[in-house]
Amino acid sequence: MNLNESQTPCCYEDARSQRASGLSALIVIVVVVFCIPCTDTWVSAQVTDDIVYEATWESLDSRATPNWFQDAKFGIFIHWGLYSVPAWSPKGTYAEWYWHAKDGLPRKHAAAVARSEAVKEFHSRVYGENFGYEDFRPLFTCELFNPEQWANIFSRSGARYVVLTSKHHDGYCLWPSAEASQSFGTAWNSVESGPHRDLVGDLTRAVRAEGLKMGLYYSIWDWFNPFWPEIEHPYAGKKDESPEGAAGREKYIHEVMYPQFKELVEKYQPALIFSDGDWWMDDDKWETRPLLAWLYNNAPNKNEVVINDRWGKVRGKHGGYFTTEYGAGFDDPEVLWEENRGIGMSFGFNREESFEDYNSAEHLILMLVDTVSRGGNLLLDVGPTSDGRIPVIMEERLAEIGAWLEINGEAIYGSRRWVKDAQWSAGARPEFTKEDHHTGSALTESTIHPKPGNASREALFTSKGSTLYSLCPGWPVGETLVIRDVTPSDATDVSLLGLQKKLAWKRVDDSIEIDLTNIGINDLPCDYVFAFKLTHITPHSTED
């Protein structure tokens, strides 16, 4: 979809998935006028739909999340901004936090202190003591940025949606935000400085031309916005408790955050809004509920738009879907969720990372399959360079995911969680820590590289109605594949996605045994994970 004002948004699915909360929608039969405070005035819009959402979580959570999100399964995250110029942080940390590590108030834990010290030393050595973060602007050139090329890479990866950081916590905007420059007192967007381009607009047009959904990340928090003194920010230990802090917060919210958010929605009509920077203050102080009510009632594409759960200490409680970050997702089968992480250990491009720091294609495909089998979406991040290139190693990883999805996408797109997400082998089931999920070791140890004596997940499941997809990490050992706790019918067919022939099978008690003897090594249609399709299947139980 083009961004010209003369164009109208395309039609979107009206069917929506039911929220786990089970809250009923607020139905309003008459046409009403809904108002929220924005900047220093009140704006109003006539609501012509028969549902009007109020600025309460009960009302907001009653809105079902549009089906496109749950069907998409795989998206591309993009962290790109001034931090892409230094593009440095110690291994295992976020390079996009460069400015805060360099100049911010210190966080309490030891790892953050160590990162801050390392970034300060790096900056002094490479750029000099008098080189400020603002001095990165002319170096953020983006001269090699080709939005059509990026969009093609994302399309070939098999992703169904793209989410670009329109503004990270540094406040620098990738679109011509007047509020950013006015509040910082200098050119603080990509049109007035740096590449002198509307990067949001350029990429949005290109992504939609490829038939993908376009979303925008928006940080509701600016680390160093002059309207809101940092002494009131979380790592100072005072938050917003002083009158000065409260006044600054309100000025920032109504003169920066609100108008920026509304401009992004009205100008670019993102299908998804990924809010962030919320975690240290509750939603009352962020004033996010009135903003979301405005979004649901008045956005040009209100029937399409999806939001996450980062709106002020409500993560995992409220929002269109829940998020984890280098995490394990959610175990509740009724929850819509999304895991977001980088191909490496940073969202923004980190020059300190080397080849071994990037996840292999096998691991990323396993990650996608694992996430989808447990009912989630995977939002996989790339960190472009300051001149506008997607690093070749990231492009290669995306291409391999795309090649796998071209064969096996039927088992991913539009699928739903089966009555159980996996079938375990014999042995002790391992327990994993938060760090195991962060590094990805939990995934490999529970699938392709179990420790001696431990069980592994020999099959991961997705489904579409009575069709079951059994996704096996690695080719099954032996001459048969046994799927337990299922009941086939006379109409059941079994096949391997990518192989154009039916497979022989037989029922054995409460299992189905699939004959693999007629599949040679040269018949294998893909690498890493193999998707078996079983039609007209009824689950026997949810227990292994």
Buried (B, 14 or more C-beta within 10 A) or exposed (E): BEBEEEEEBEEBEEEBBEBBBEBEBBEBEEEEEBEBBBBEEEBEEEBEEEBBBBBEBEBBBBBBBBBBBBBBBBBBBBBBBBBBBBBBBBEBBBBBBBBBBBBBBEBEEEEBEEBBEBBBEBBEEEBEEEEEBBEBBEBBBBEEBBBBBBBBBBBBBBBBBBBBBBBBBBBBBBBBBBBBBBBBEEBBBBBBBBBEBBBBBBBBBBBBBBEBBBBBBBBBBBBBBBBBBBBBBBBBEBBBEEEEBBBBBBBBBBBBBBBBBBBBBEBBBBBBBBBBBBEBBEBEBBBBBBBBBBBBBBBBBBBBBBBBBBBBBBBEEBBBBBBBBBBBBBEEBEBBBBBBBBBBBBBBBBEBBEEEBBBBBBBBBBBBBBBBBBBBBBBBBBBBBBBBBBBEBBBEBBBBBBBBBEBBBBBBBBBBBBBBBBBBBEEEEBEEEEEBBBBBBBBBBBBBEBEEEBBBBBBBBBBBEBBBBBBBBBBBEEEBBBBBBBBBEEEBEBBBBBBEEEBEBEEEEEBBBBBBEEBEEEEEBBBBBBBBBBBBBEBBEEEE
